[in-house]
Amino acid sequence: MTQGGPDDSARRAALGEEPPARLIGAPASPGVVVGRVVMLDRRKVQVPRRHVEDSEVEAEVARLRGALDAARTQLNGIRATLPVDAQDHALILDAHLLMLDDALLVDEAEAAIRTEKVNAEWGLRRSVEHIKALFEKADDDYFRERRSDVDFVGERVLRQLMGHSQEVPKARDGEREPTILVAHELSPADTASLRAKGFAGFVTDVGSATSHTAILARALELPAVVGAQGATKFLANGDRIVVDGLRGVVVLRPNAEQIIAAEERRRRYALFVRSLDAHRDQPSSMQCGTPVALRANIELPTEALIAREQGADGVGLYRTEFLYVDRRLPPSEDEQCEVYRAVVTAMGGRPVTLRTFDIGGDKFSTAFRLPKEMNPALGLRAIRLALREREVFRAQLRAMLRAADAGPVRVMIPMIATVAELRAARAELEAARAELQARGIRAPDVPLGIMVETPSAVFIADLLAKESAFFSIGTNDLVQYSLAIDRGNEHVAYLARPLDPAILRAIHTTAQAARTAGIPCALCGAMAADLLSAPLLIGLGVGELSVDPAAVPAVKAALSRVSLREAREVAARALNLATADEVESLVRETFAPKMSDLLAAGD
């Protein structure tokens, strides 16, 4: 921890580095807090590299194993400090504990020590860098987070090897004001310890609002802003700041007027949360009473409980990719079944949609030997990979069928582009069912549906609807493929607008095909969580929405302010507009006045 003070301001002024009035980052956890800063100075450890004699090799391996054991003890200790109301999120720390035993990390580090005759620190760093490189090209938030997890775990073990402190300090003793931690980056383990150590919020230079660190911050109800570049450069111990986790803003050295405004925002947000809580368990419906299924998108088993607490009608998208990363072999059928069954059980009878693995493209998995491709987004991905790796695919399908014993399950296939792919997937599902029955295991008949996220699937939606039990539109990829825009390309990403007329027409076409065939049509992309877009989607014919668990209460409230008739009228007008700007103006002019309080909560 760096002990800073008034001299820091003078030093910055001398260097011509006067701090800005505010820093802008990503809103990782909602809430507003005014408090004093405690800095966490945890610079990257400089890794020593030296060659060792043959006689020293086993001693270095023993040092590595000892550091792994110490890191394991440390993580278990942090896990035990999680408050009762956040214990459901201990699985995030469990993932870090599992990495300490992961063959890809440990075996490769030991192999480097033995074959290259290097010290334990360098062998570990070689292993960590190799694993991180495997994820380097990932554009998907989840896979980027897994890369960060590897870094966090590696750094923890490395500090154990070198005897460096890595614990988060306690909040400032005797402070009458809340204490806010400021760091370059925080791991999930760091975050898990903050409330117990007296912190009321945190700010980091880097990070993502979808990270495991952010998930834990929300579970602990700690206002947080991540990715606020310059936080550790311009702040010092004892500085007073405002952390606005609603807008992703950090106000540096606020004046009296700014503090009063921040406290008022904190009060209004608390009232807003209480108002949503009052309706959390009520069925989701339009103002006219028309029911709308409102479900949750989740990635980790622990998020199923969050979804249920937030009032979700079920899980509309359970991403299974996490089971296939950071490992050399795919997960076993039993391992998968246990995870899926836990999610189904946690939802207490609400339906759970399990998506088969969507790996390939920007989603790398060490469990598969994926070829290098010139354009991976158009290559061996999702269902295409599954049909190449049929035994792995079938094992996943068997696990999903077995989990259906615990409650209602739907199986969803990603990236379907042709009817032939859907038929092949159905054949694999039937083969998986037959294999279970041959083993004397009950295999319930589960609905098989598809994600509509390619232009070809939209074009033949009427044909696919005849052979699908349900549709779920994935707008994130549909926007990318329909508008020919690489979401990861900073030069064109701003053009990826879900309210583009082409996207609206694709959604409407898909929803109409589903309605004609008499099957449900859901939408599980980020667009569904936008309060102004949600009623428009219902007007376009979508009957189910699936959003991040934290967004469920606000989306439920937004839908309750608009009648189905009005939503359809706005949708009909939007389908005749020519640009995304025109559509955005229409929905804002029509719906924003009905949702002023909901929209103001984040303003």
Secondary structure as GFF3:
##gff-version 3
##sequence-region A 1 603
A	DSSP	alpha_helix	6	14	.	.	.	ID=ss1
A	DSSP	beta_strand	22	24	.	.	.	ID=ss2
A	DSSP	beta_strand	26	29	.	.	.	ID=ss3
A	DSSP	beta_strand	32	40	.	.	.	ID=ss4
A	DSSP	three_ten_helix	54	56	.	.	.	ID=ss5
A	DSSP	alpha_helix	57	80	.	.	.	ID=ss6
A	DSSP	three_ten_helix	84	89	.	.	.	ID=ss7
A	DSSP	alpha_helix	90	99	.	.	.	ID=ss8
A	DSSP	alpha_helix	103	116	.	.	.	ID=ss9
A	DSSP	alpha_helix	120	134	.	.	.	ID=ss10
A	DSSP	alpha_helix	141	162	.	.	.	ID=ss11
A	DSSP	beta_strand	179	183	.	.	.	ID=ss12
A	DSSP	alpha_helix	188	192	.	.	.	ID=ss13
A	DSSP	beta_strand	199	204	.	.	.	ID=ss14
A	DSSP	alpha_helix	212	219	.	.	.	ID=ss15
A	DSSP	beta_strand	224	226	.	.	.	ID=ss16
A	DSSP	alpha_helix	231	234	.	.	.	ID=ss17
A	DSSP	beta_strand	240	244	.	.	.	ID=ss18
A	DSSP	beta_strand	249	252	.	.	.	ID=ss19
A	DSSP	alpha_helix	256	277	.	.	.	ID=ss20
A	DSSP	beta_strand	293	298	.	.	.	ID=ss21
A	DSSP	alpha_helix	303	309	.	.	.	ID=ss22
A	DSSP	beta_strand	315	318	.	.	.	ID=ss23
A	DSSP	three_ten_helix	321	324	.	.	.	ID=ss24
A	DSSP	alpha_helix	333	346	.	.	.	ID=ss25
A	DSSP	beta_strand	352	355	.	.	.	ID=ss26
A	DSSP	three_ten_helix	376	378	.	.	.	ID=ss27
A	DSSP	alpha_helix	383	388	.	.	.	ID=ss28
A	DSSP	alpha_helix	390	403	.	.	.	ID=ss29
A	DSSP	three_ten_helix	404	406	.	.	.	ID=ss30
A	DSSP	beta_strand	409	413	.	.	.	ID=ss31
A	DSSP	alpha_helix	419	438	.	.	.	ID=ss32
A	DSSP	beta_strand	448	452	.	.	.	ID=ss33
A	DSSP	alpha_helix	455	459	.	.	.	ID=ss34
A	DSSP	alpha_helix	461	465	.	.	.	ID=ss35
A	DSSP	beta_strand	471	473	.	.	.	ID=ss36
A	DSSP	alpha_helix	475	482	.	.	.	ID=ss37
A	DSSP	three_ten_helix	493	495	.	.	.	ID=ss38
A	DSSP	alpha_helix	501	517	.	.	.	ID=ss39
A	DSSP	beta_strand	521	523	.	.	.	ID=ss40
A	DSSP	three_ten_helix	526	529	.	.	.	ID=ss41
A	DSSP	alpha_helix	533	539	.	.	.	ID=ss42
A	DSSP	beta_strand	544	547	.	.	.	ID=ss43
A	DSSP	three_ten_helix	549	551	.	.	.	ID=ss44
A	DSSP	alpha_helix	552	559	.	.	.	ID=ss45
A	DSSP	alpha_helix	564	574	.	.	.	ID=ss46
A	DSSP	alpha_helix	580	591	.	.	.	ID=ss47
A	DSSP	three_ten_helix	592	595	.	.	.	ID=ss48
A	DSSP	alpha_helix	596	600	.	.	.	ID=ss49
###
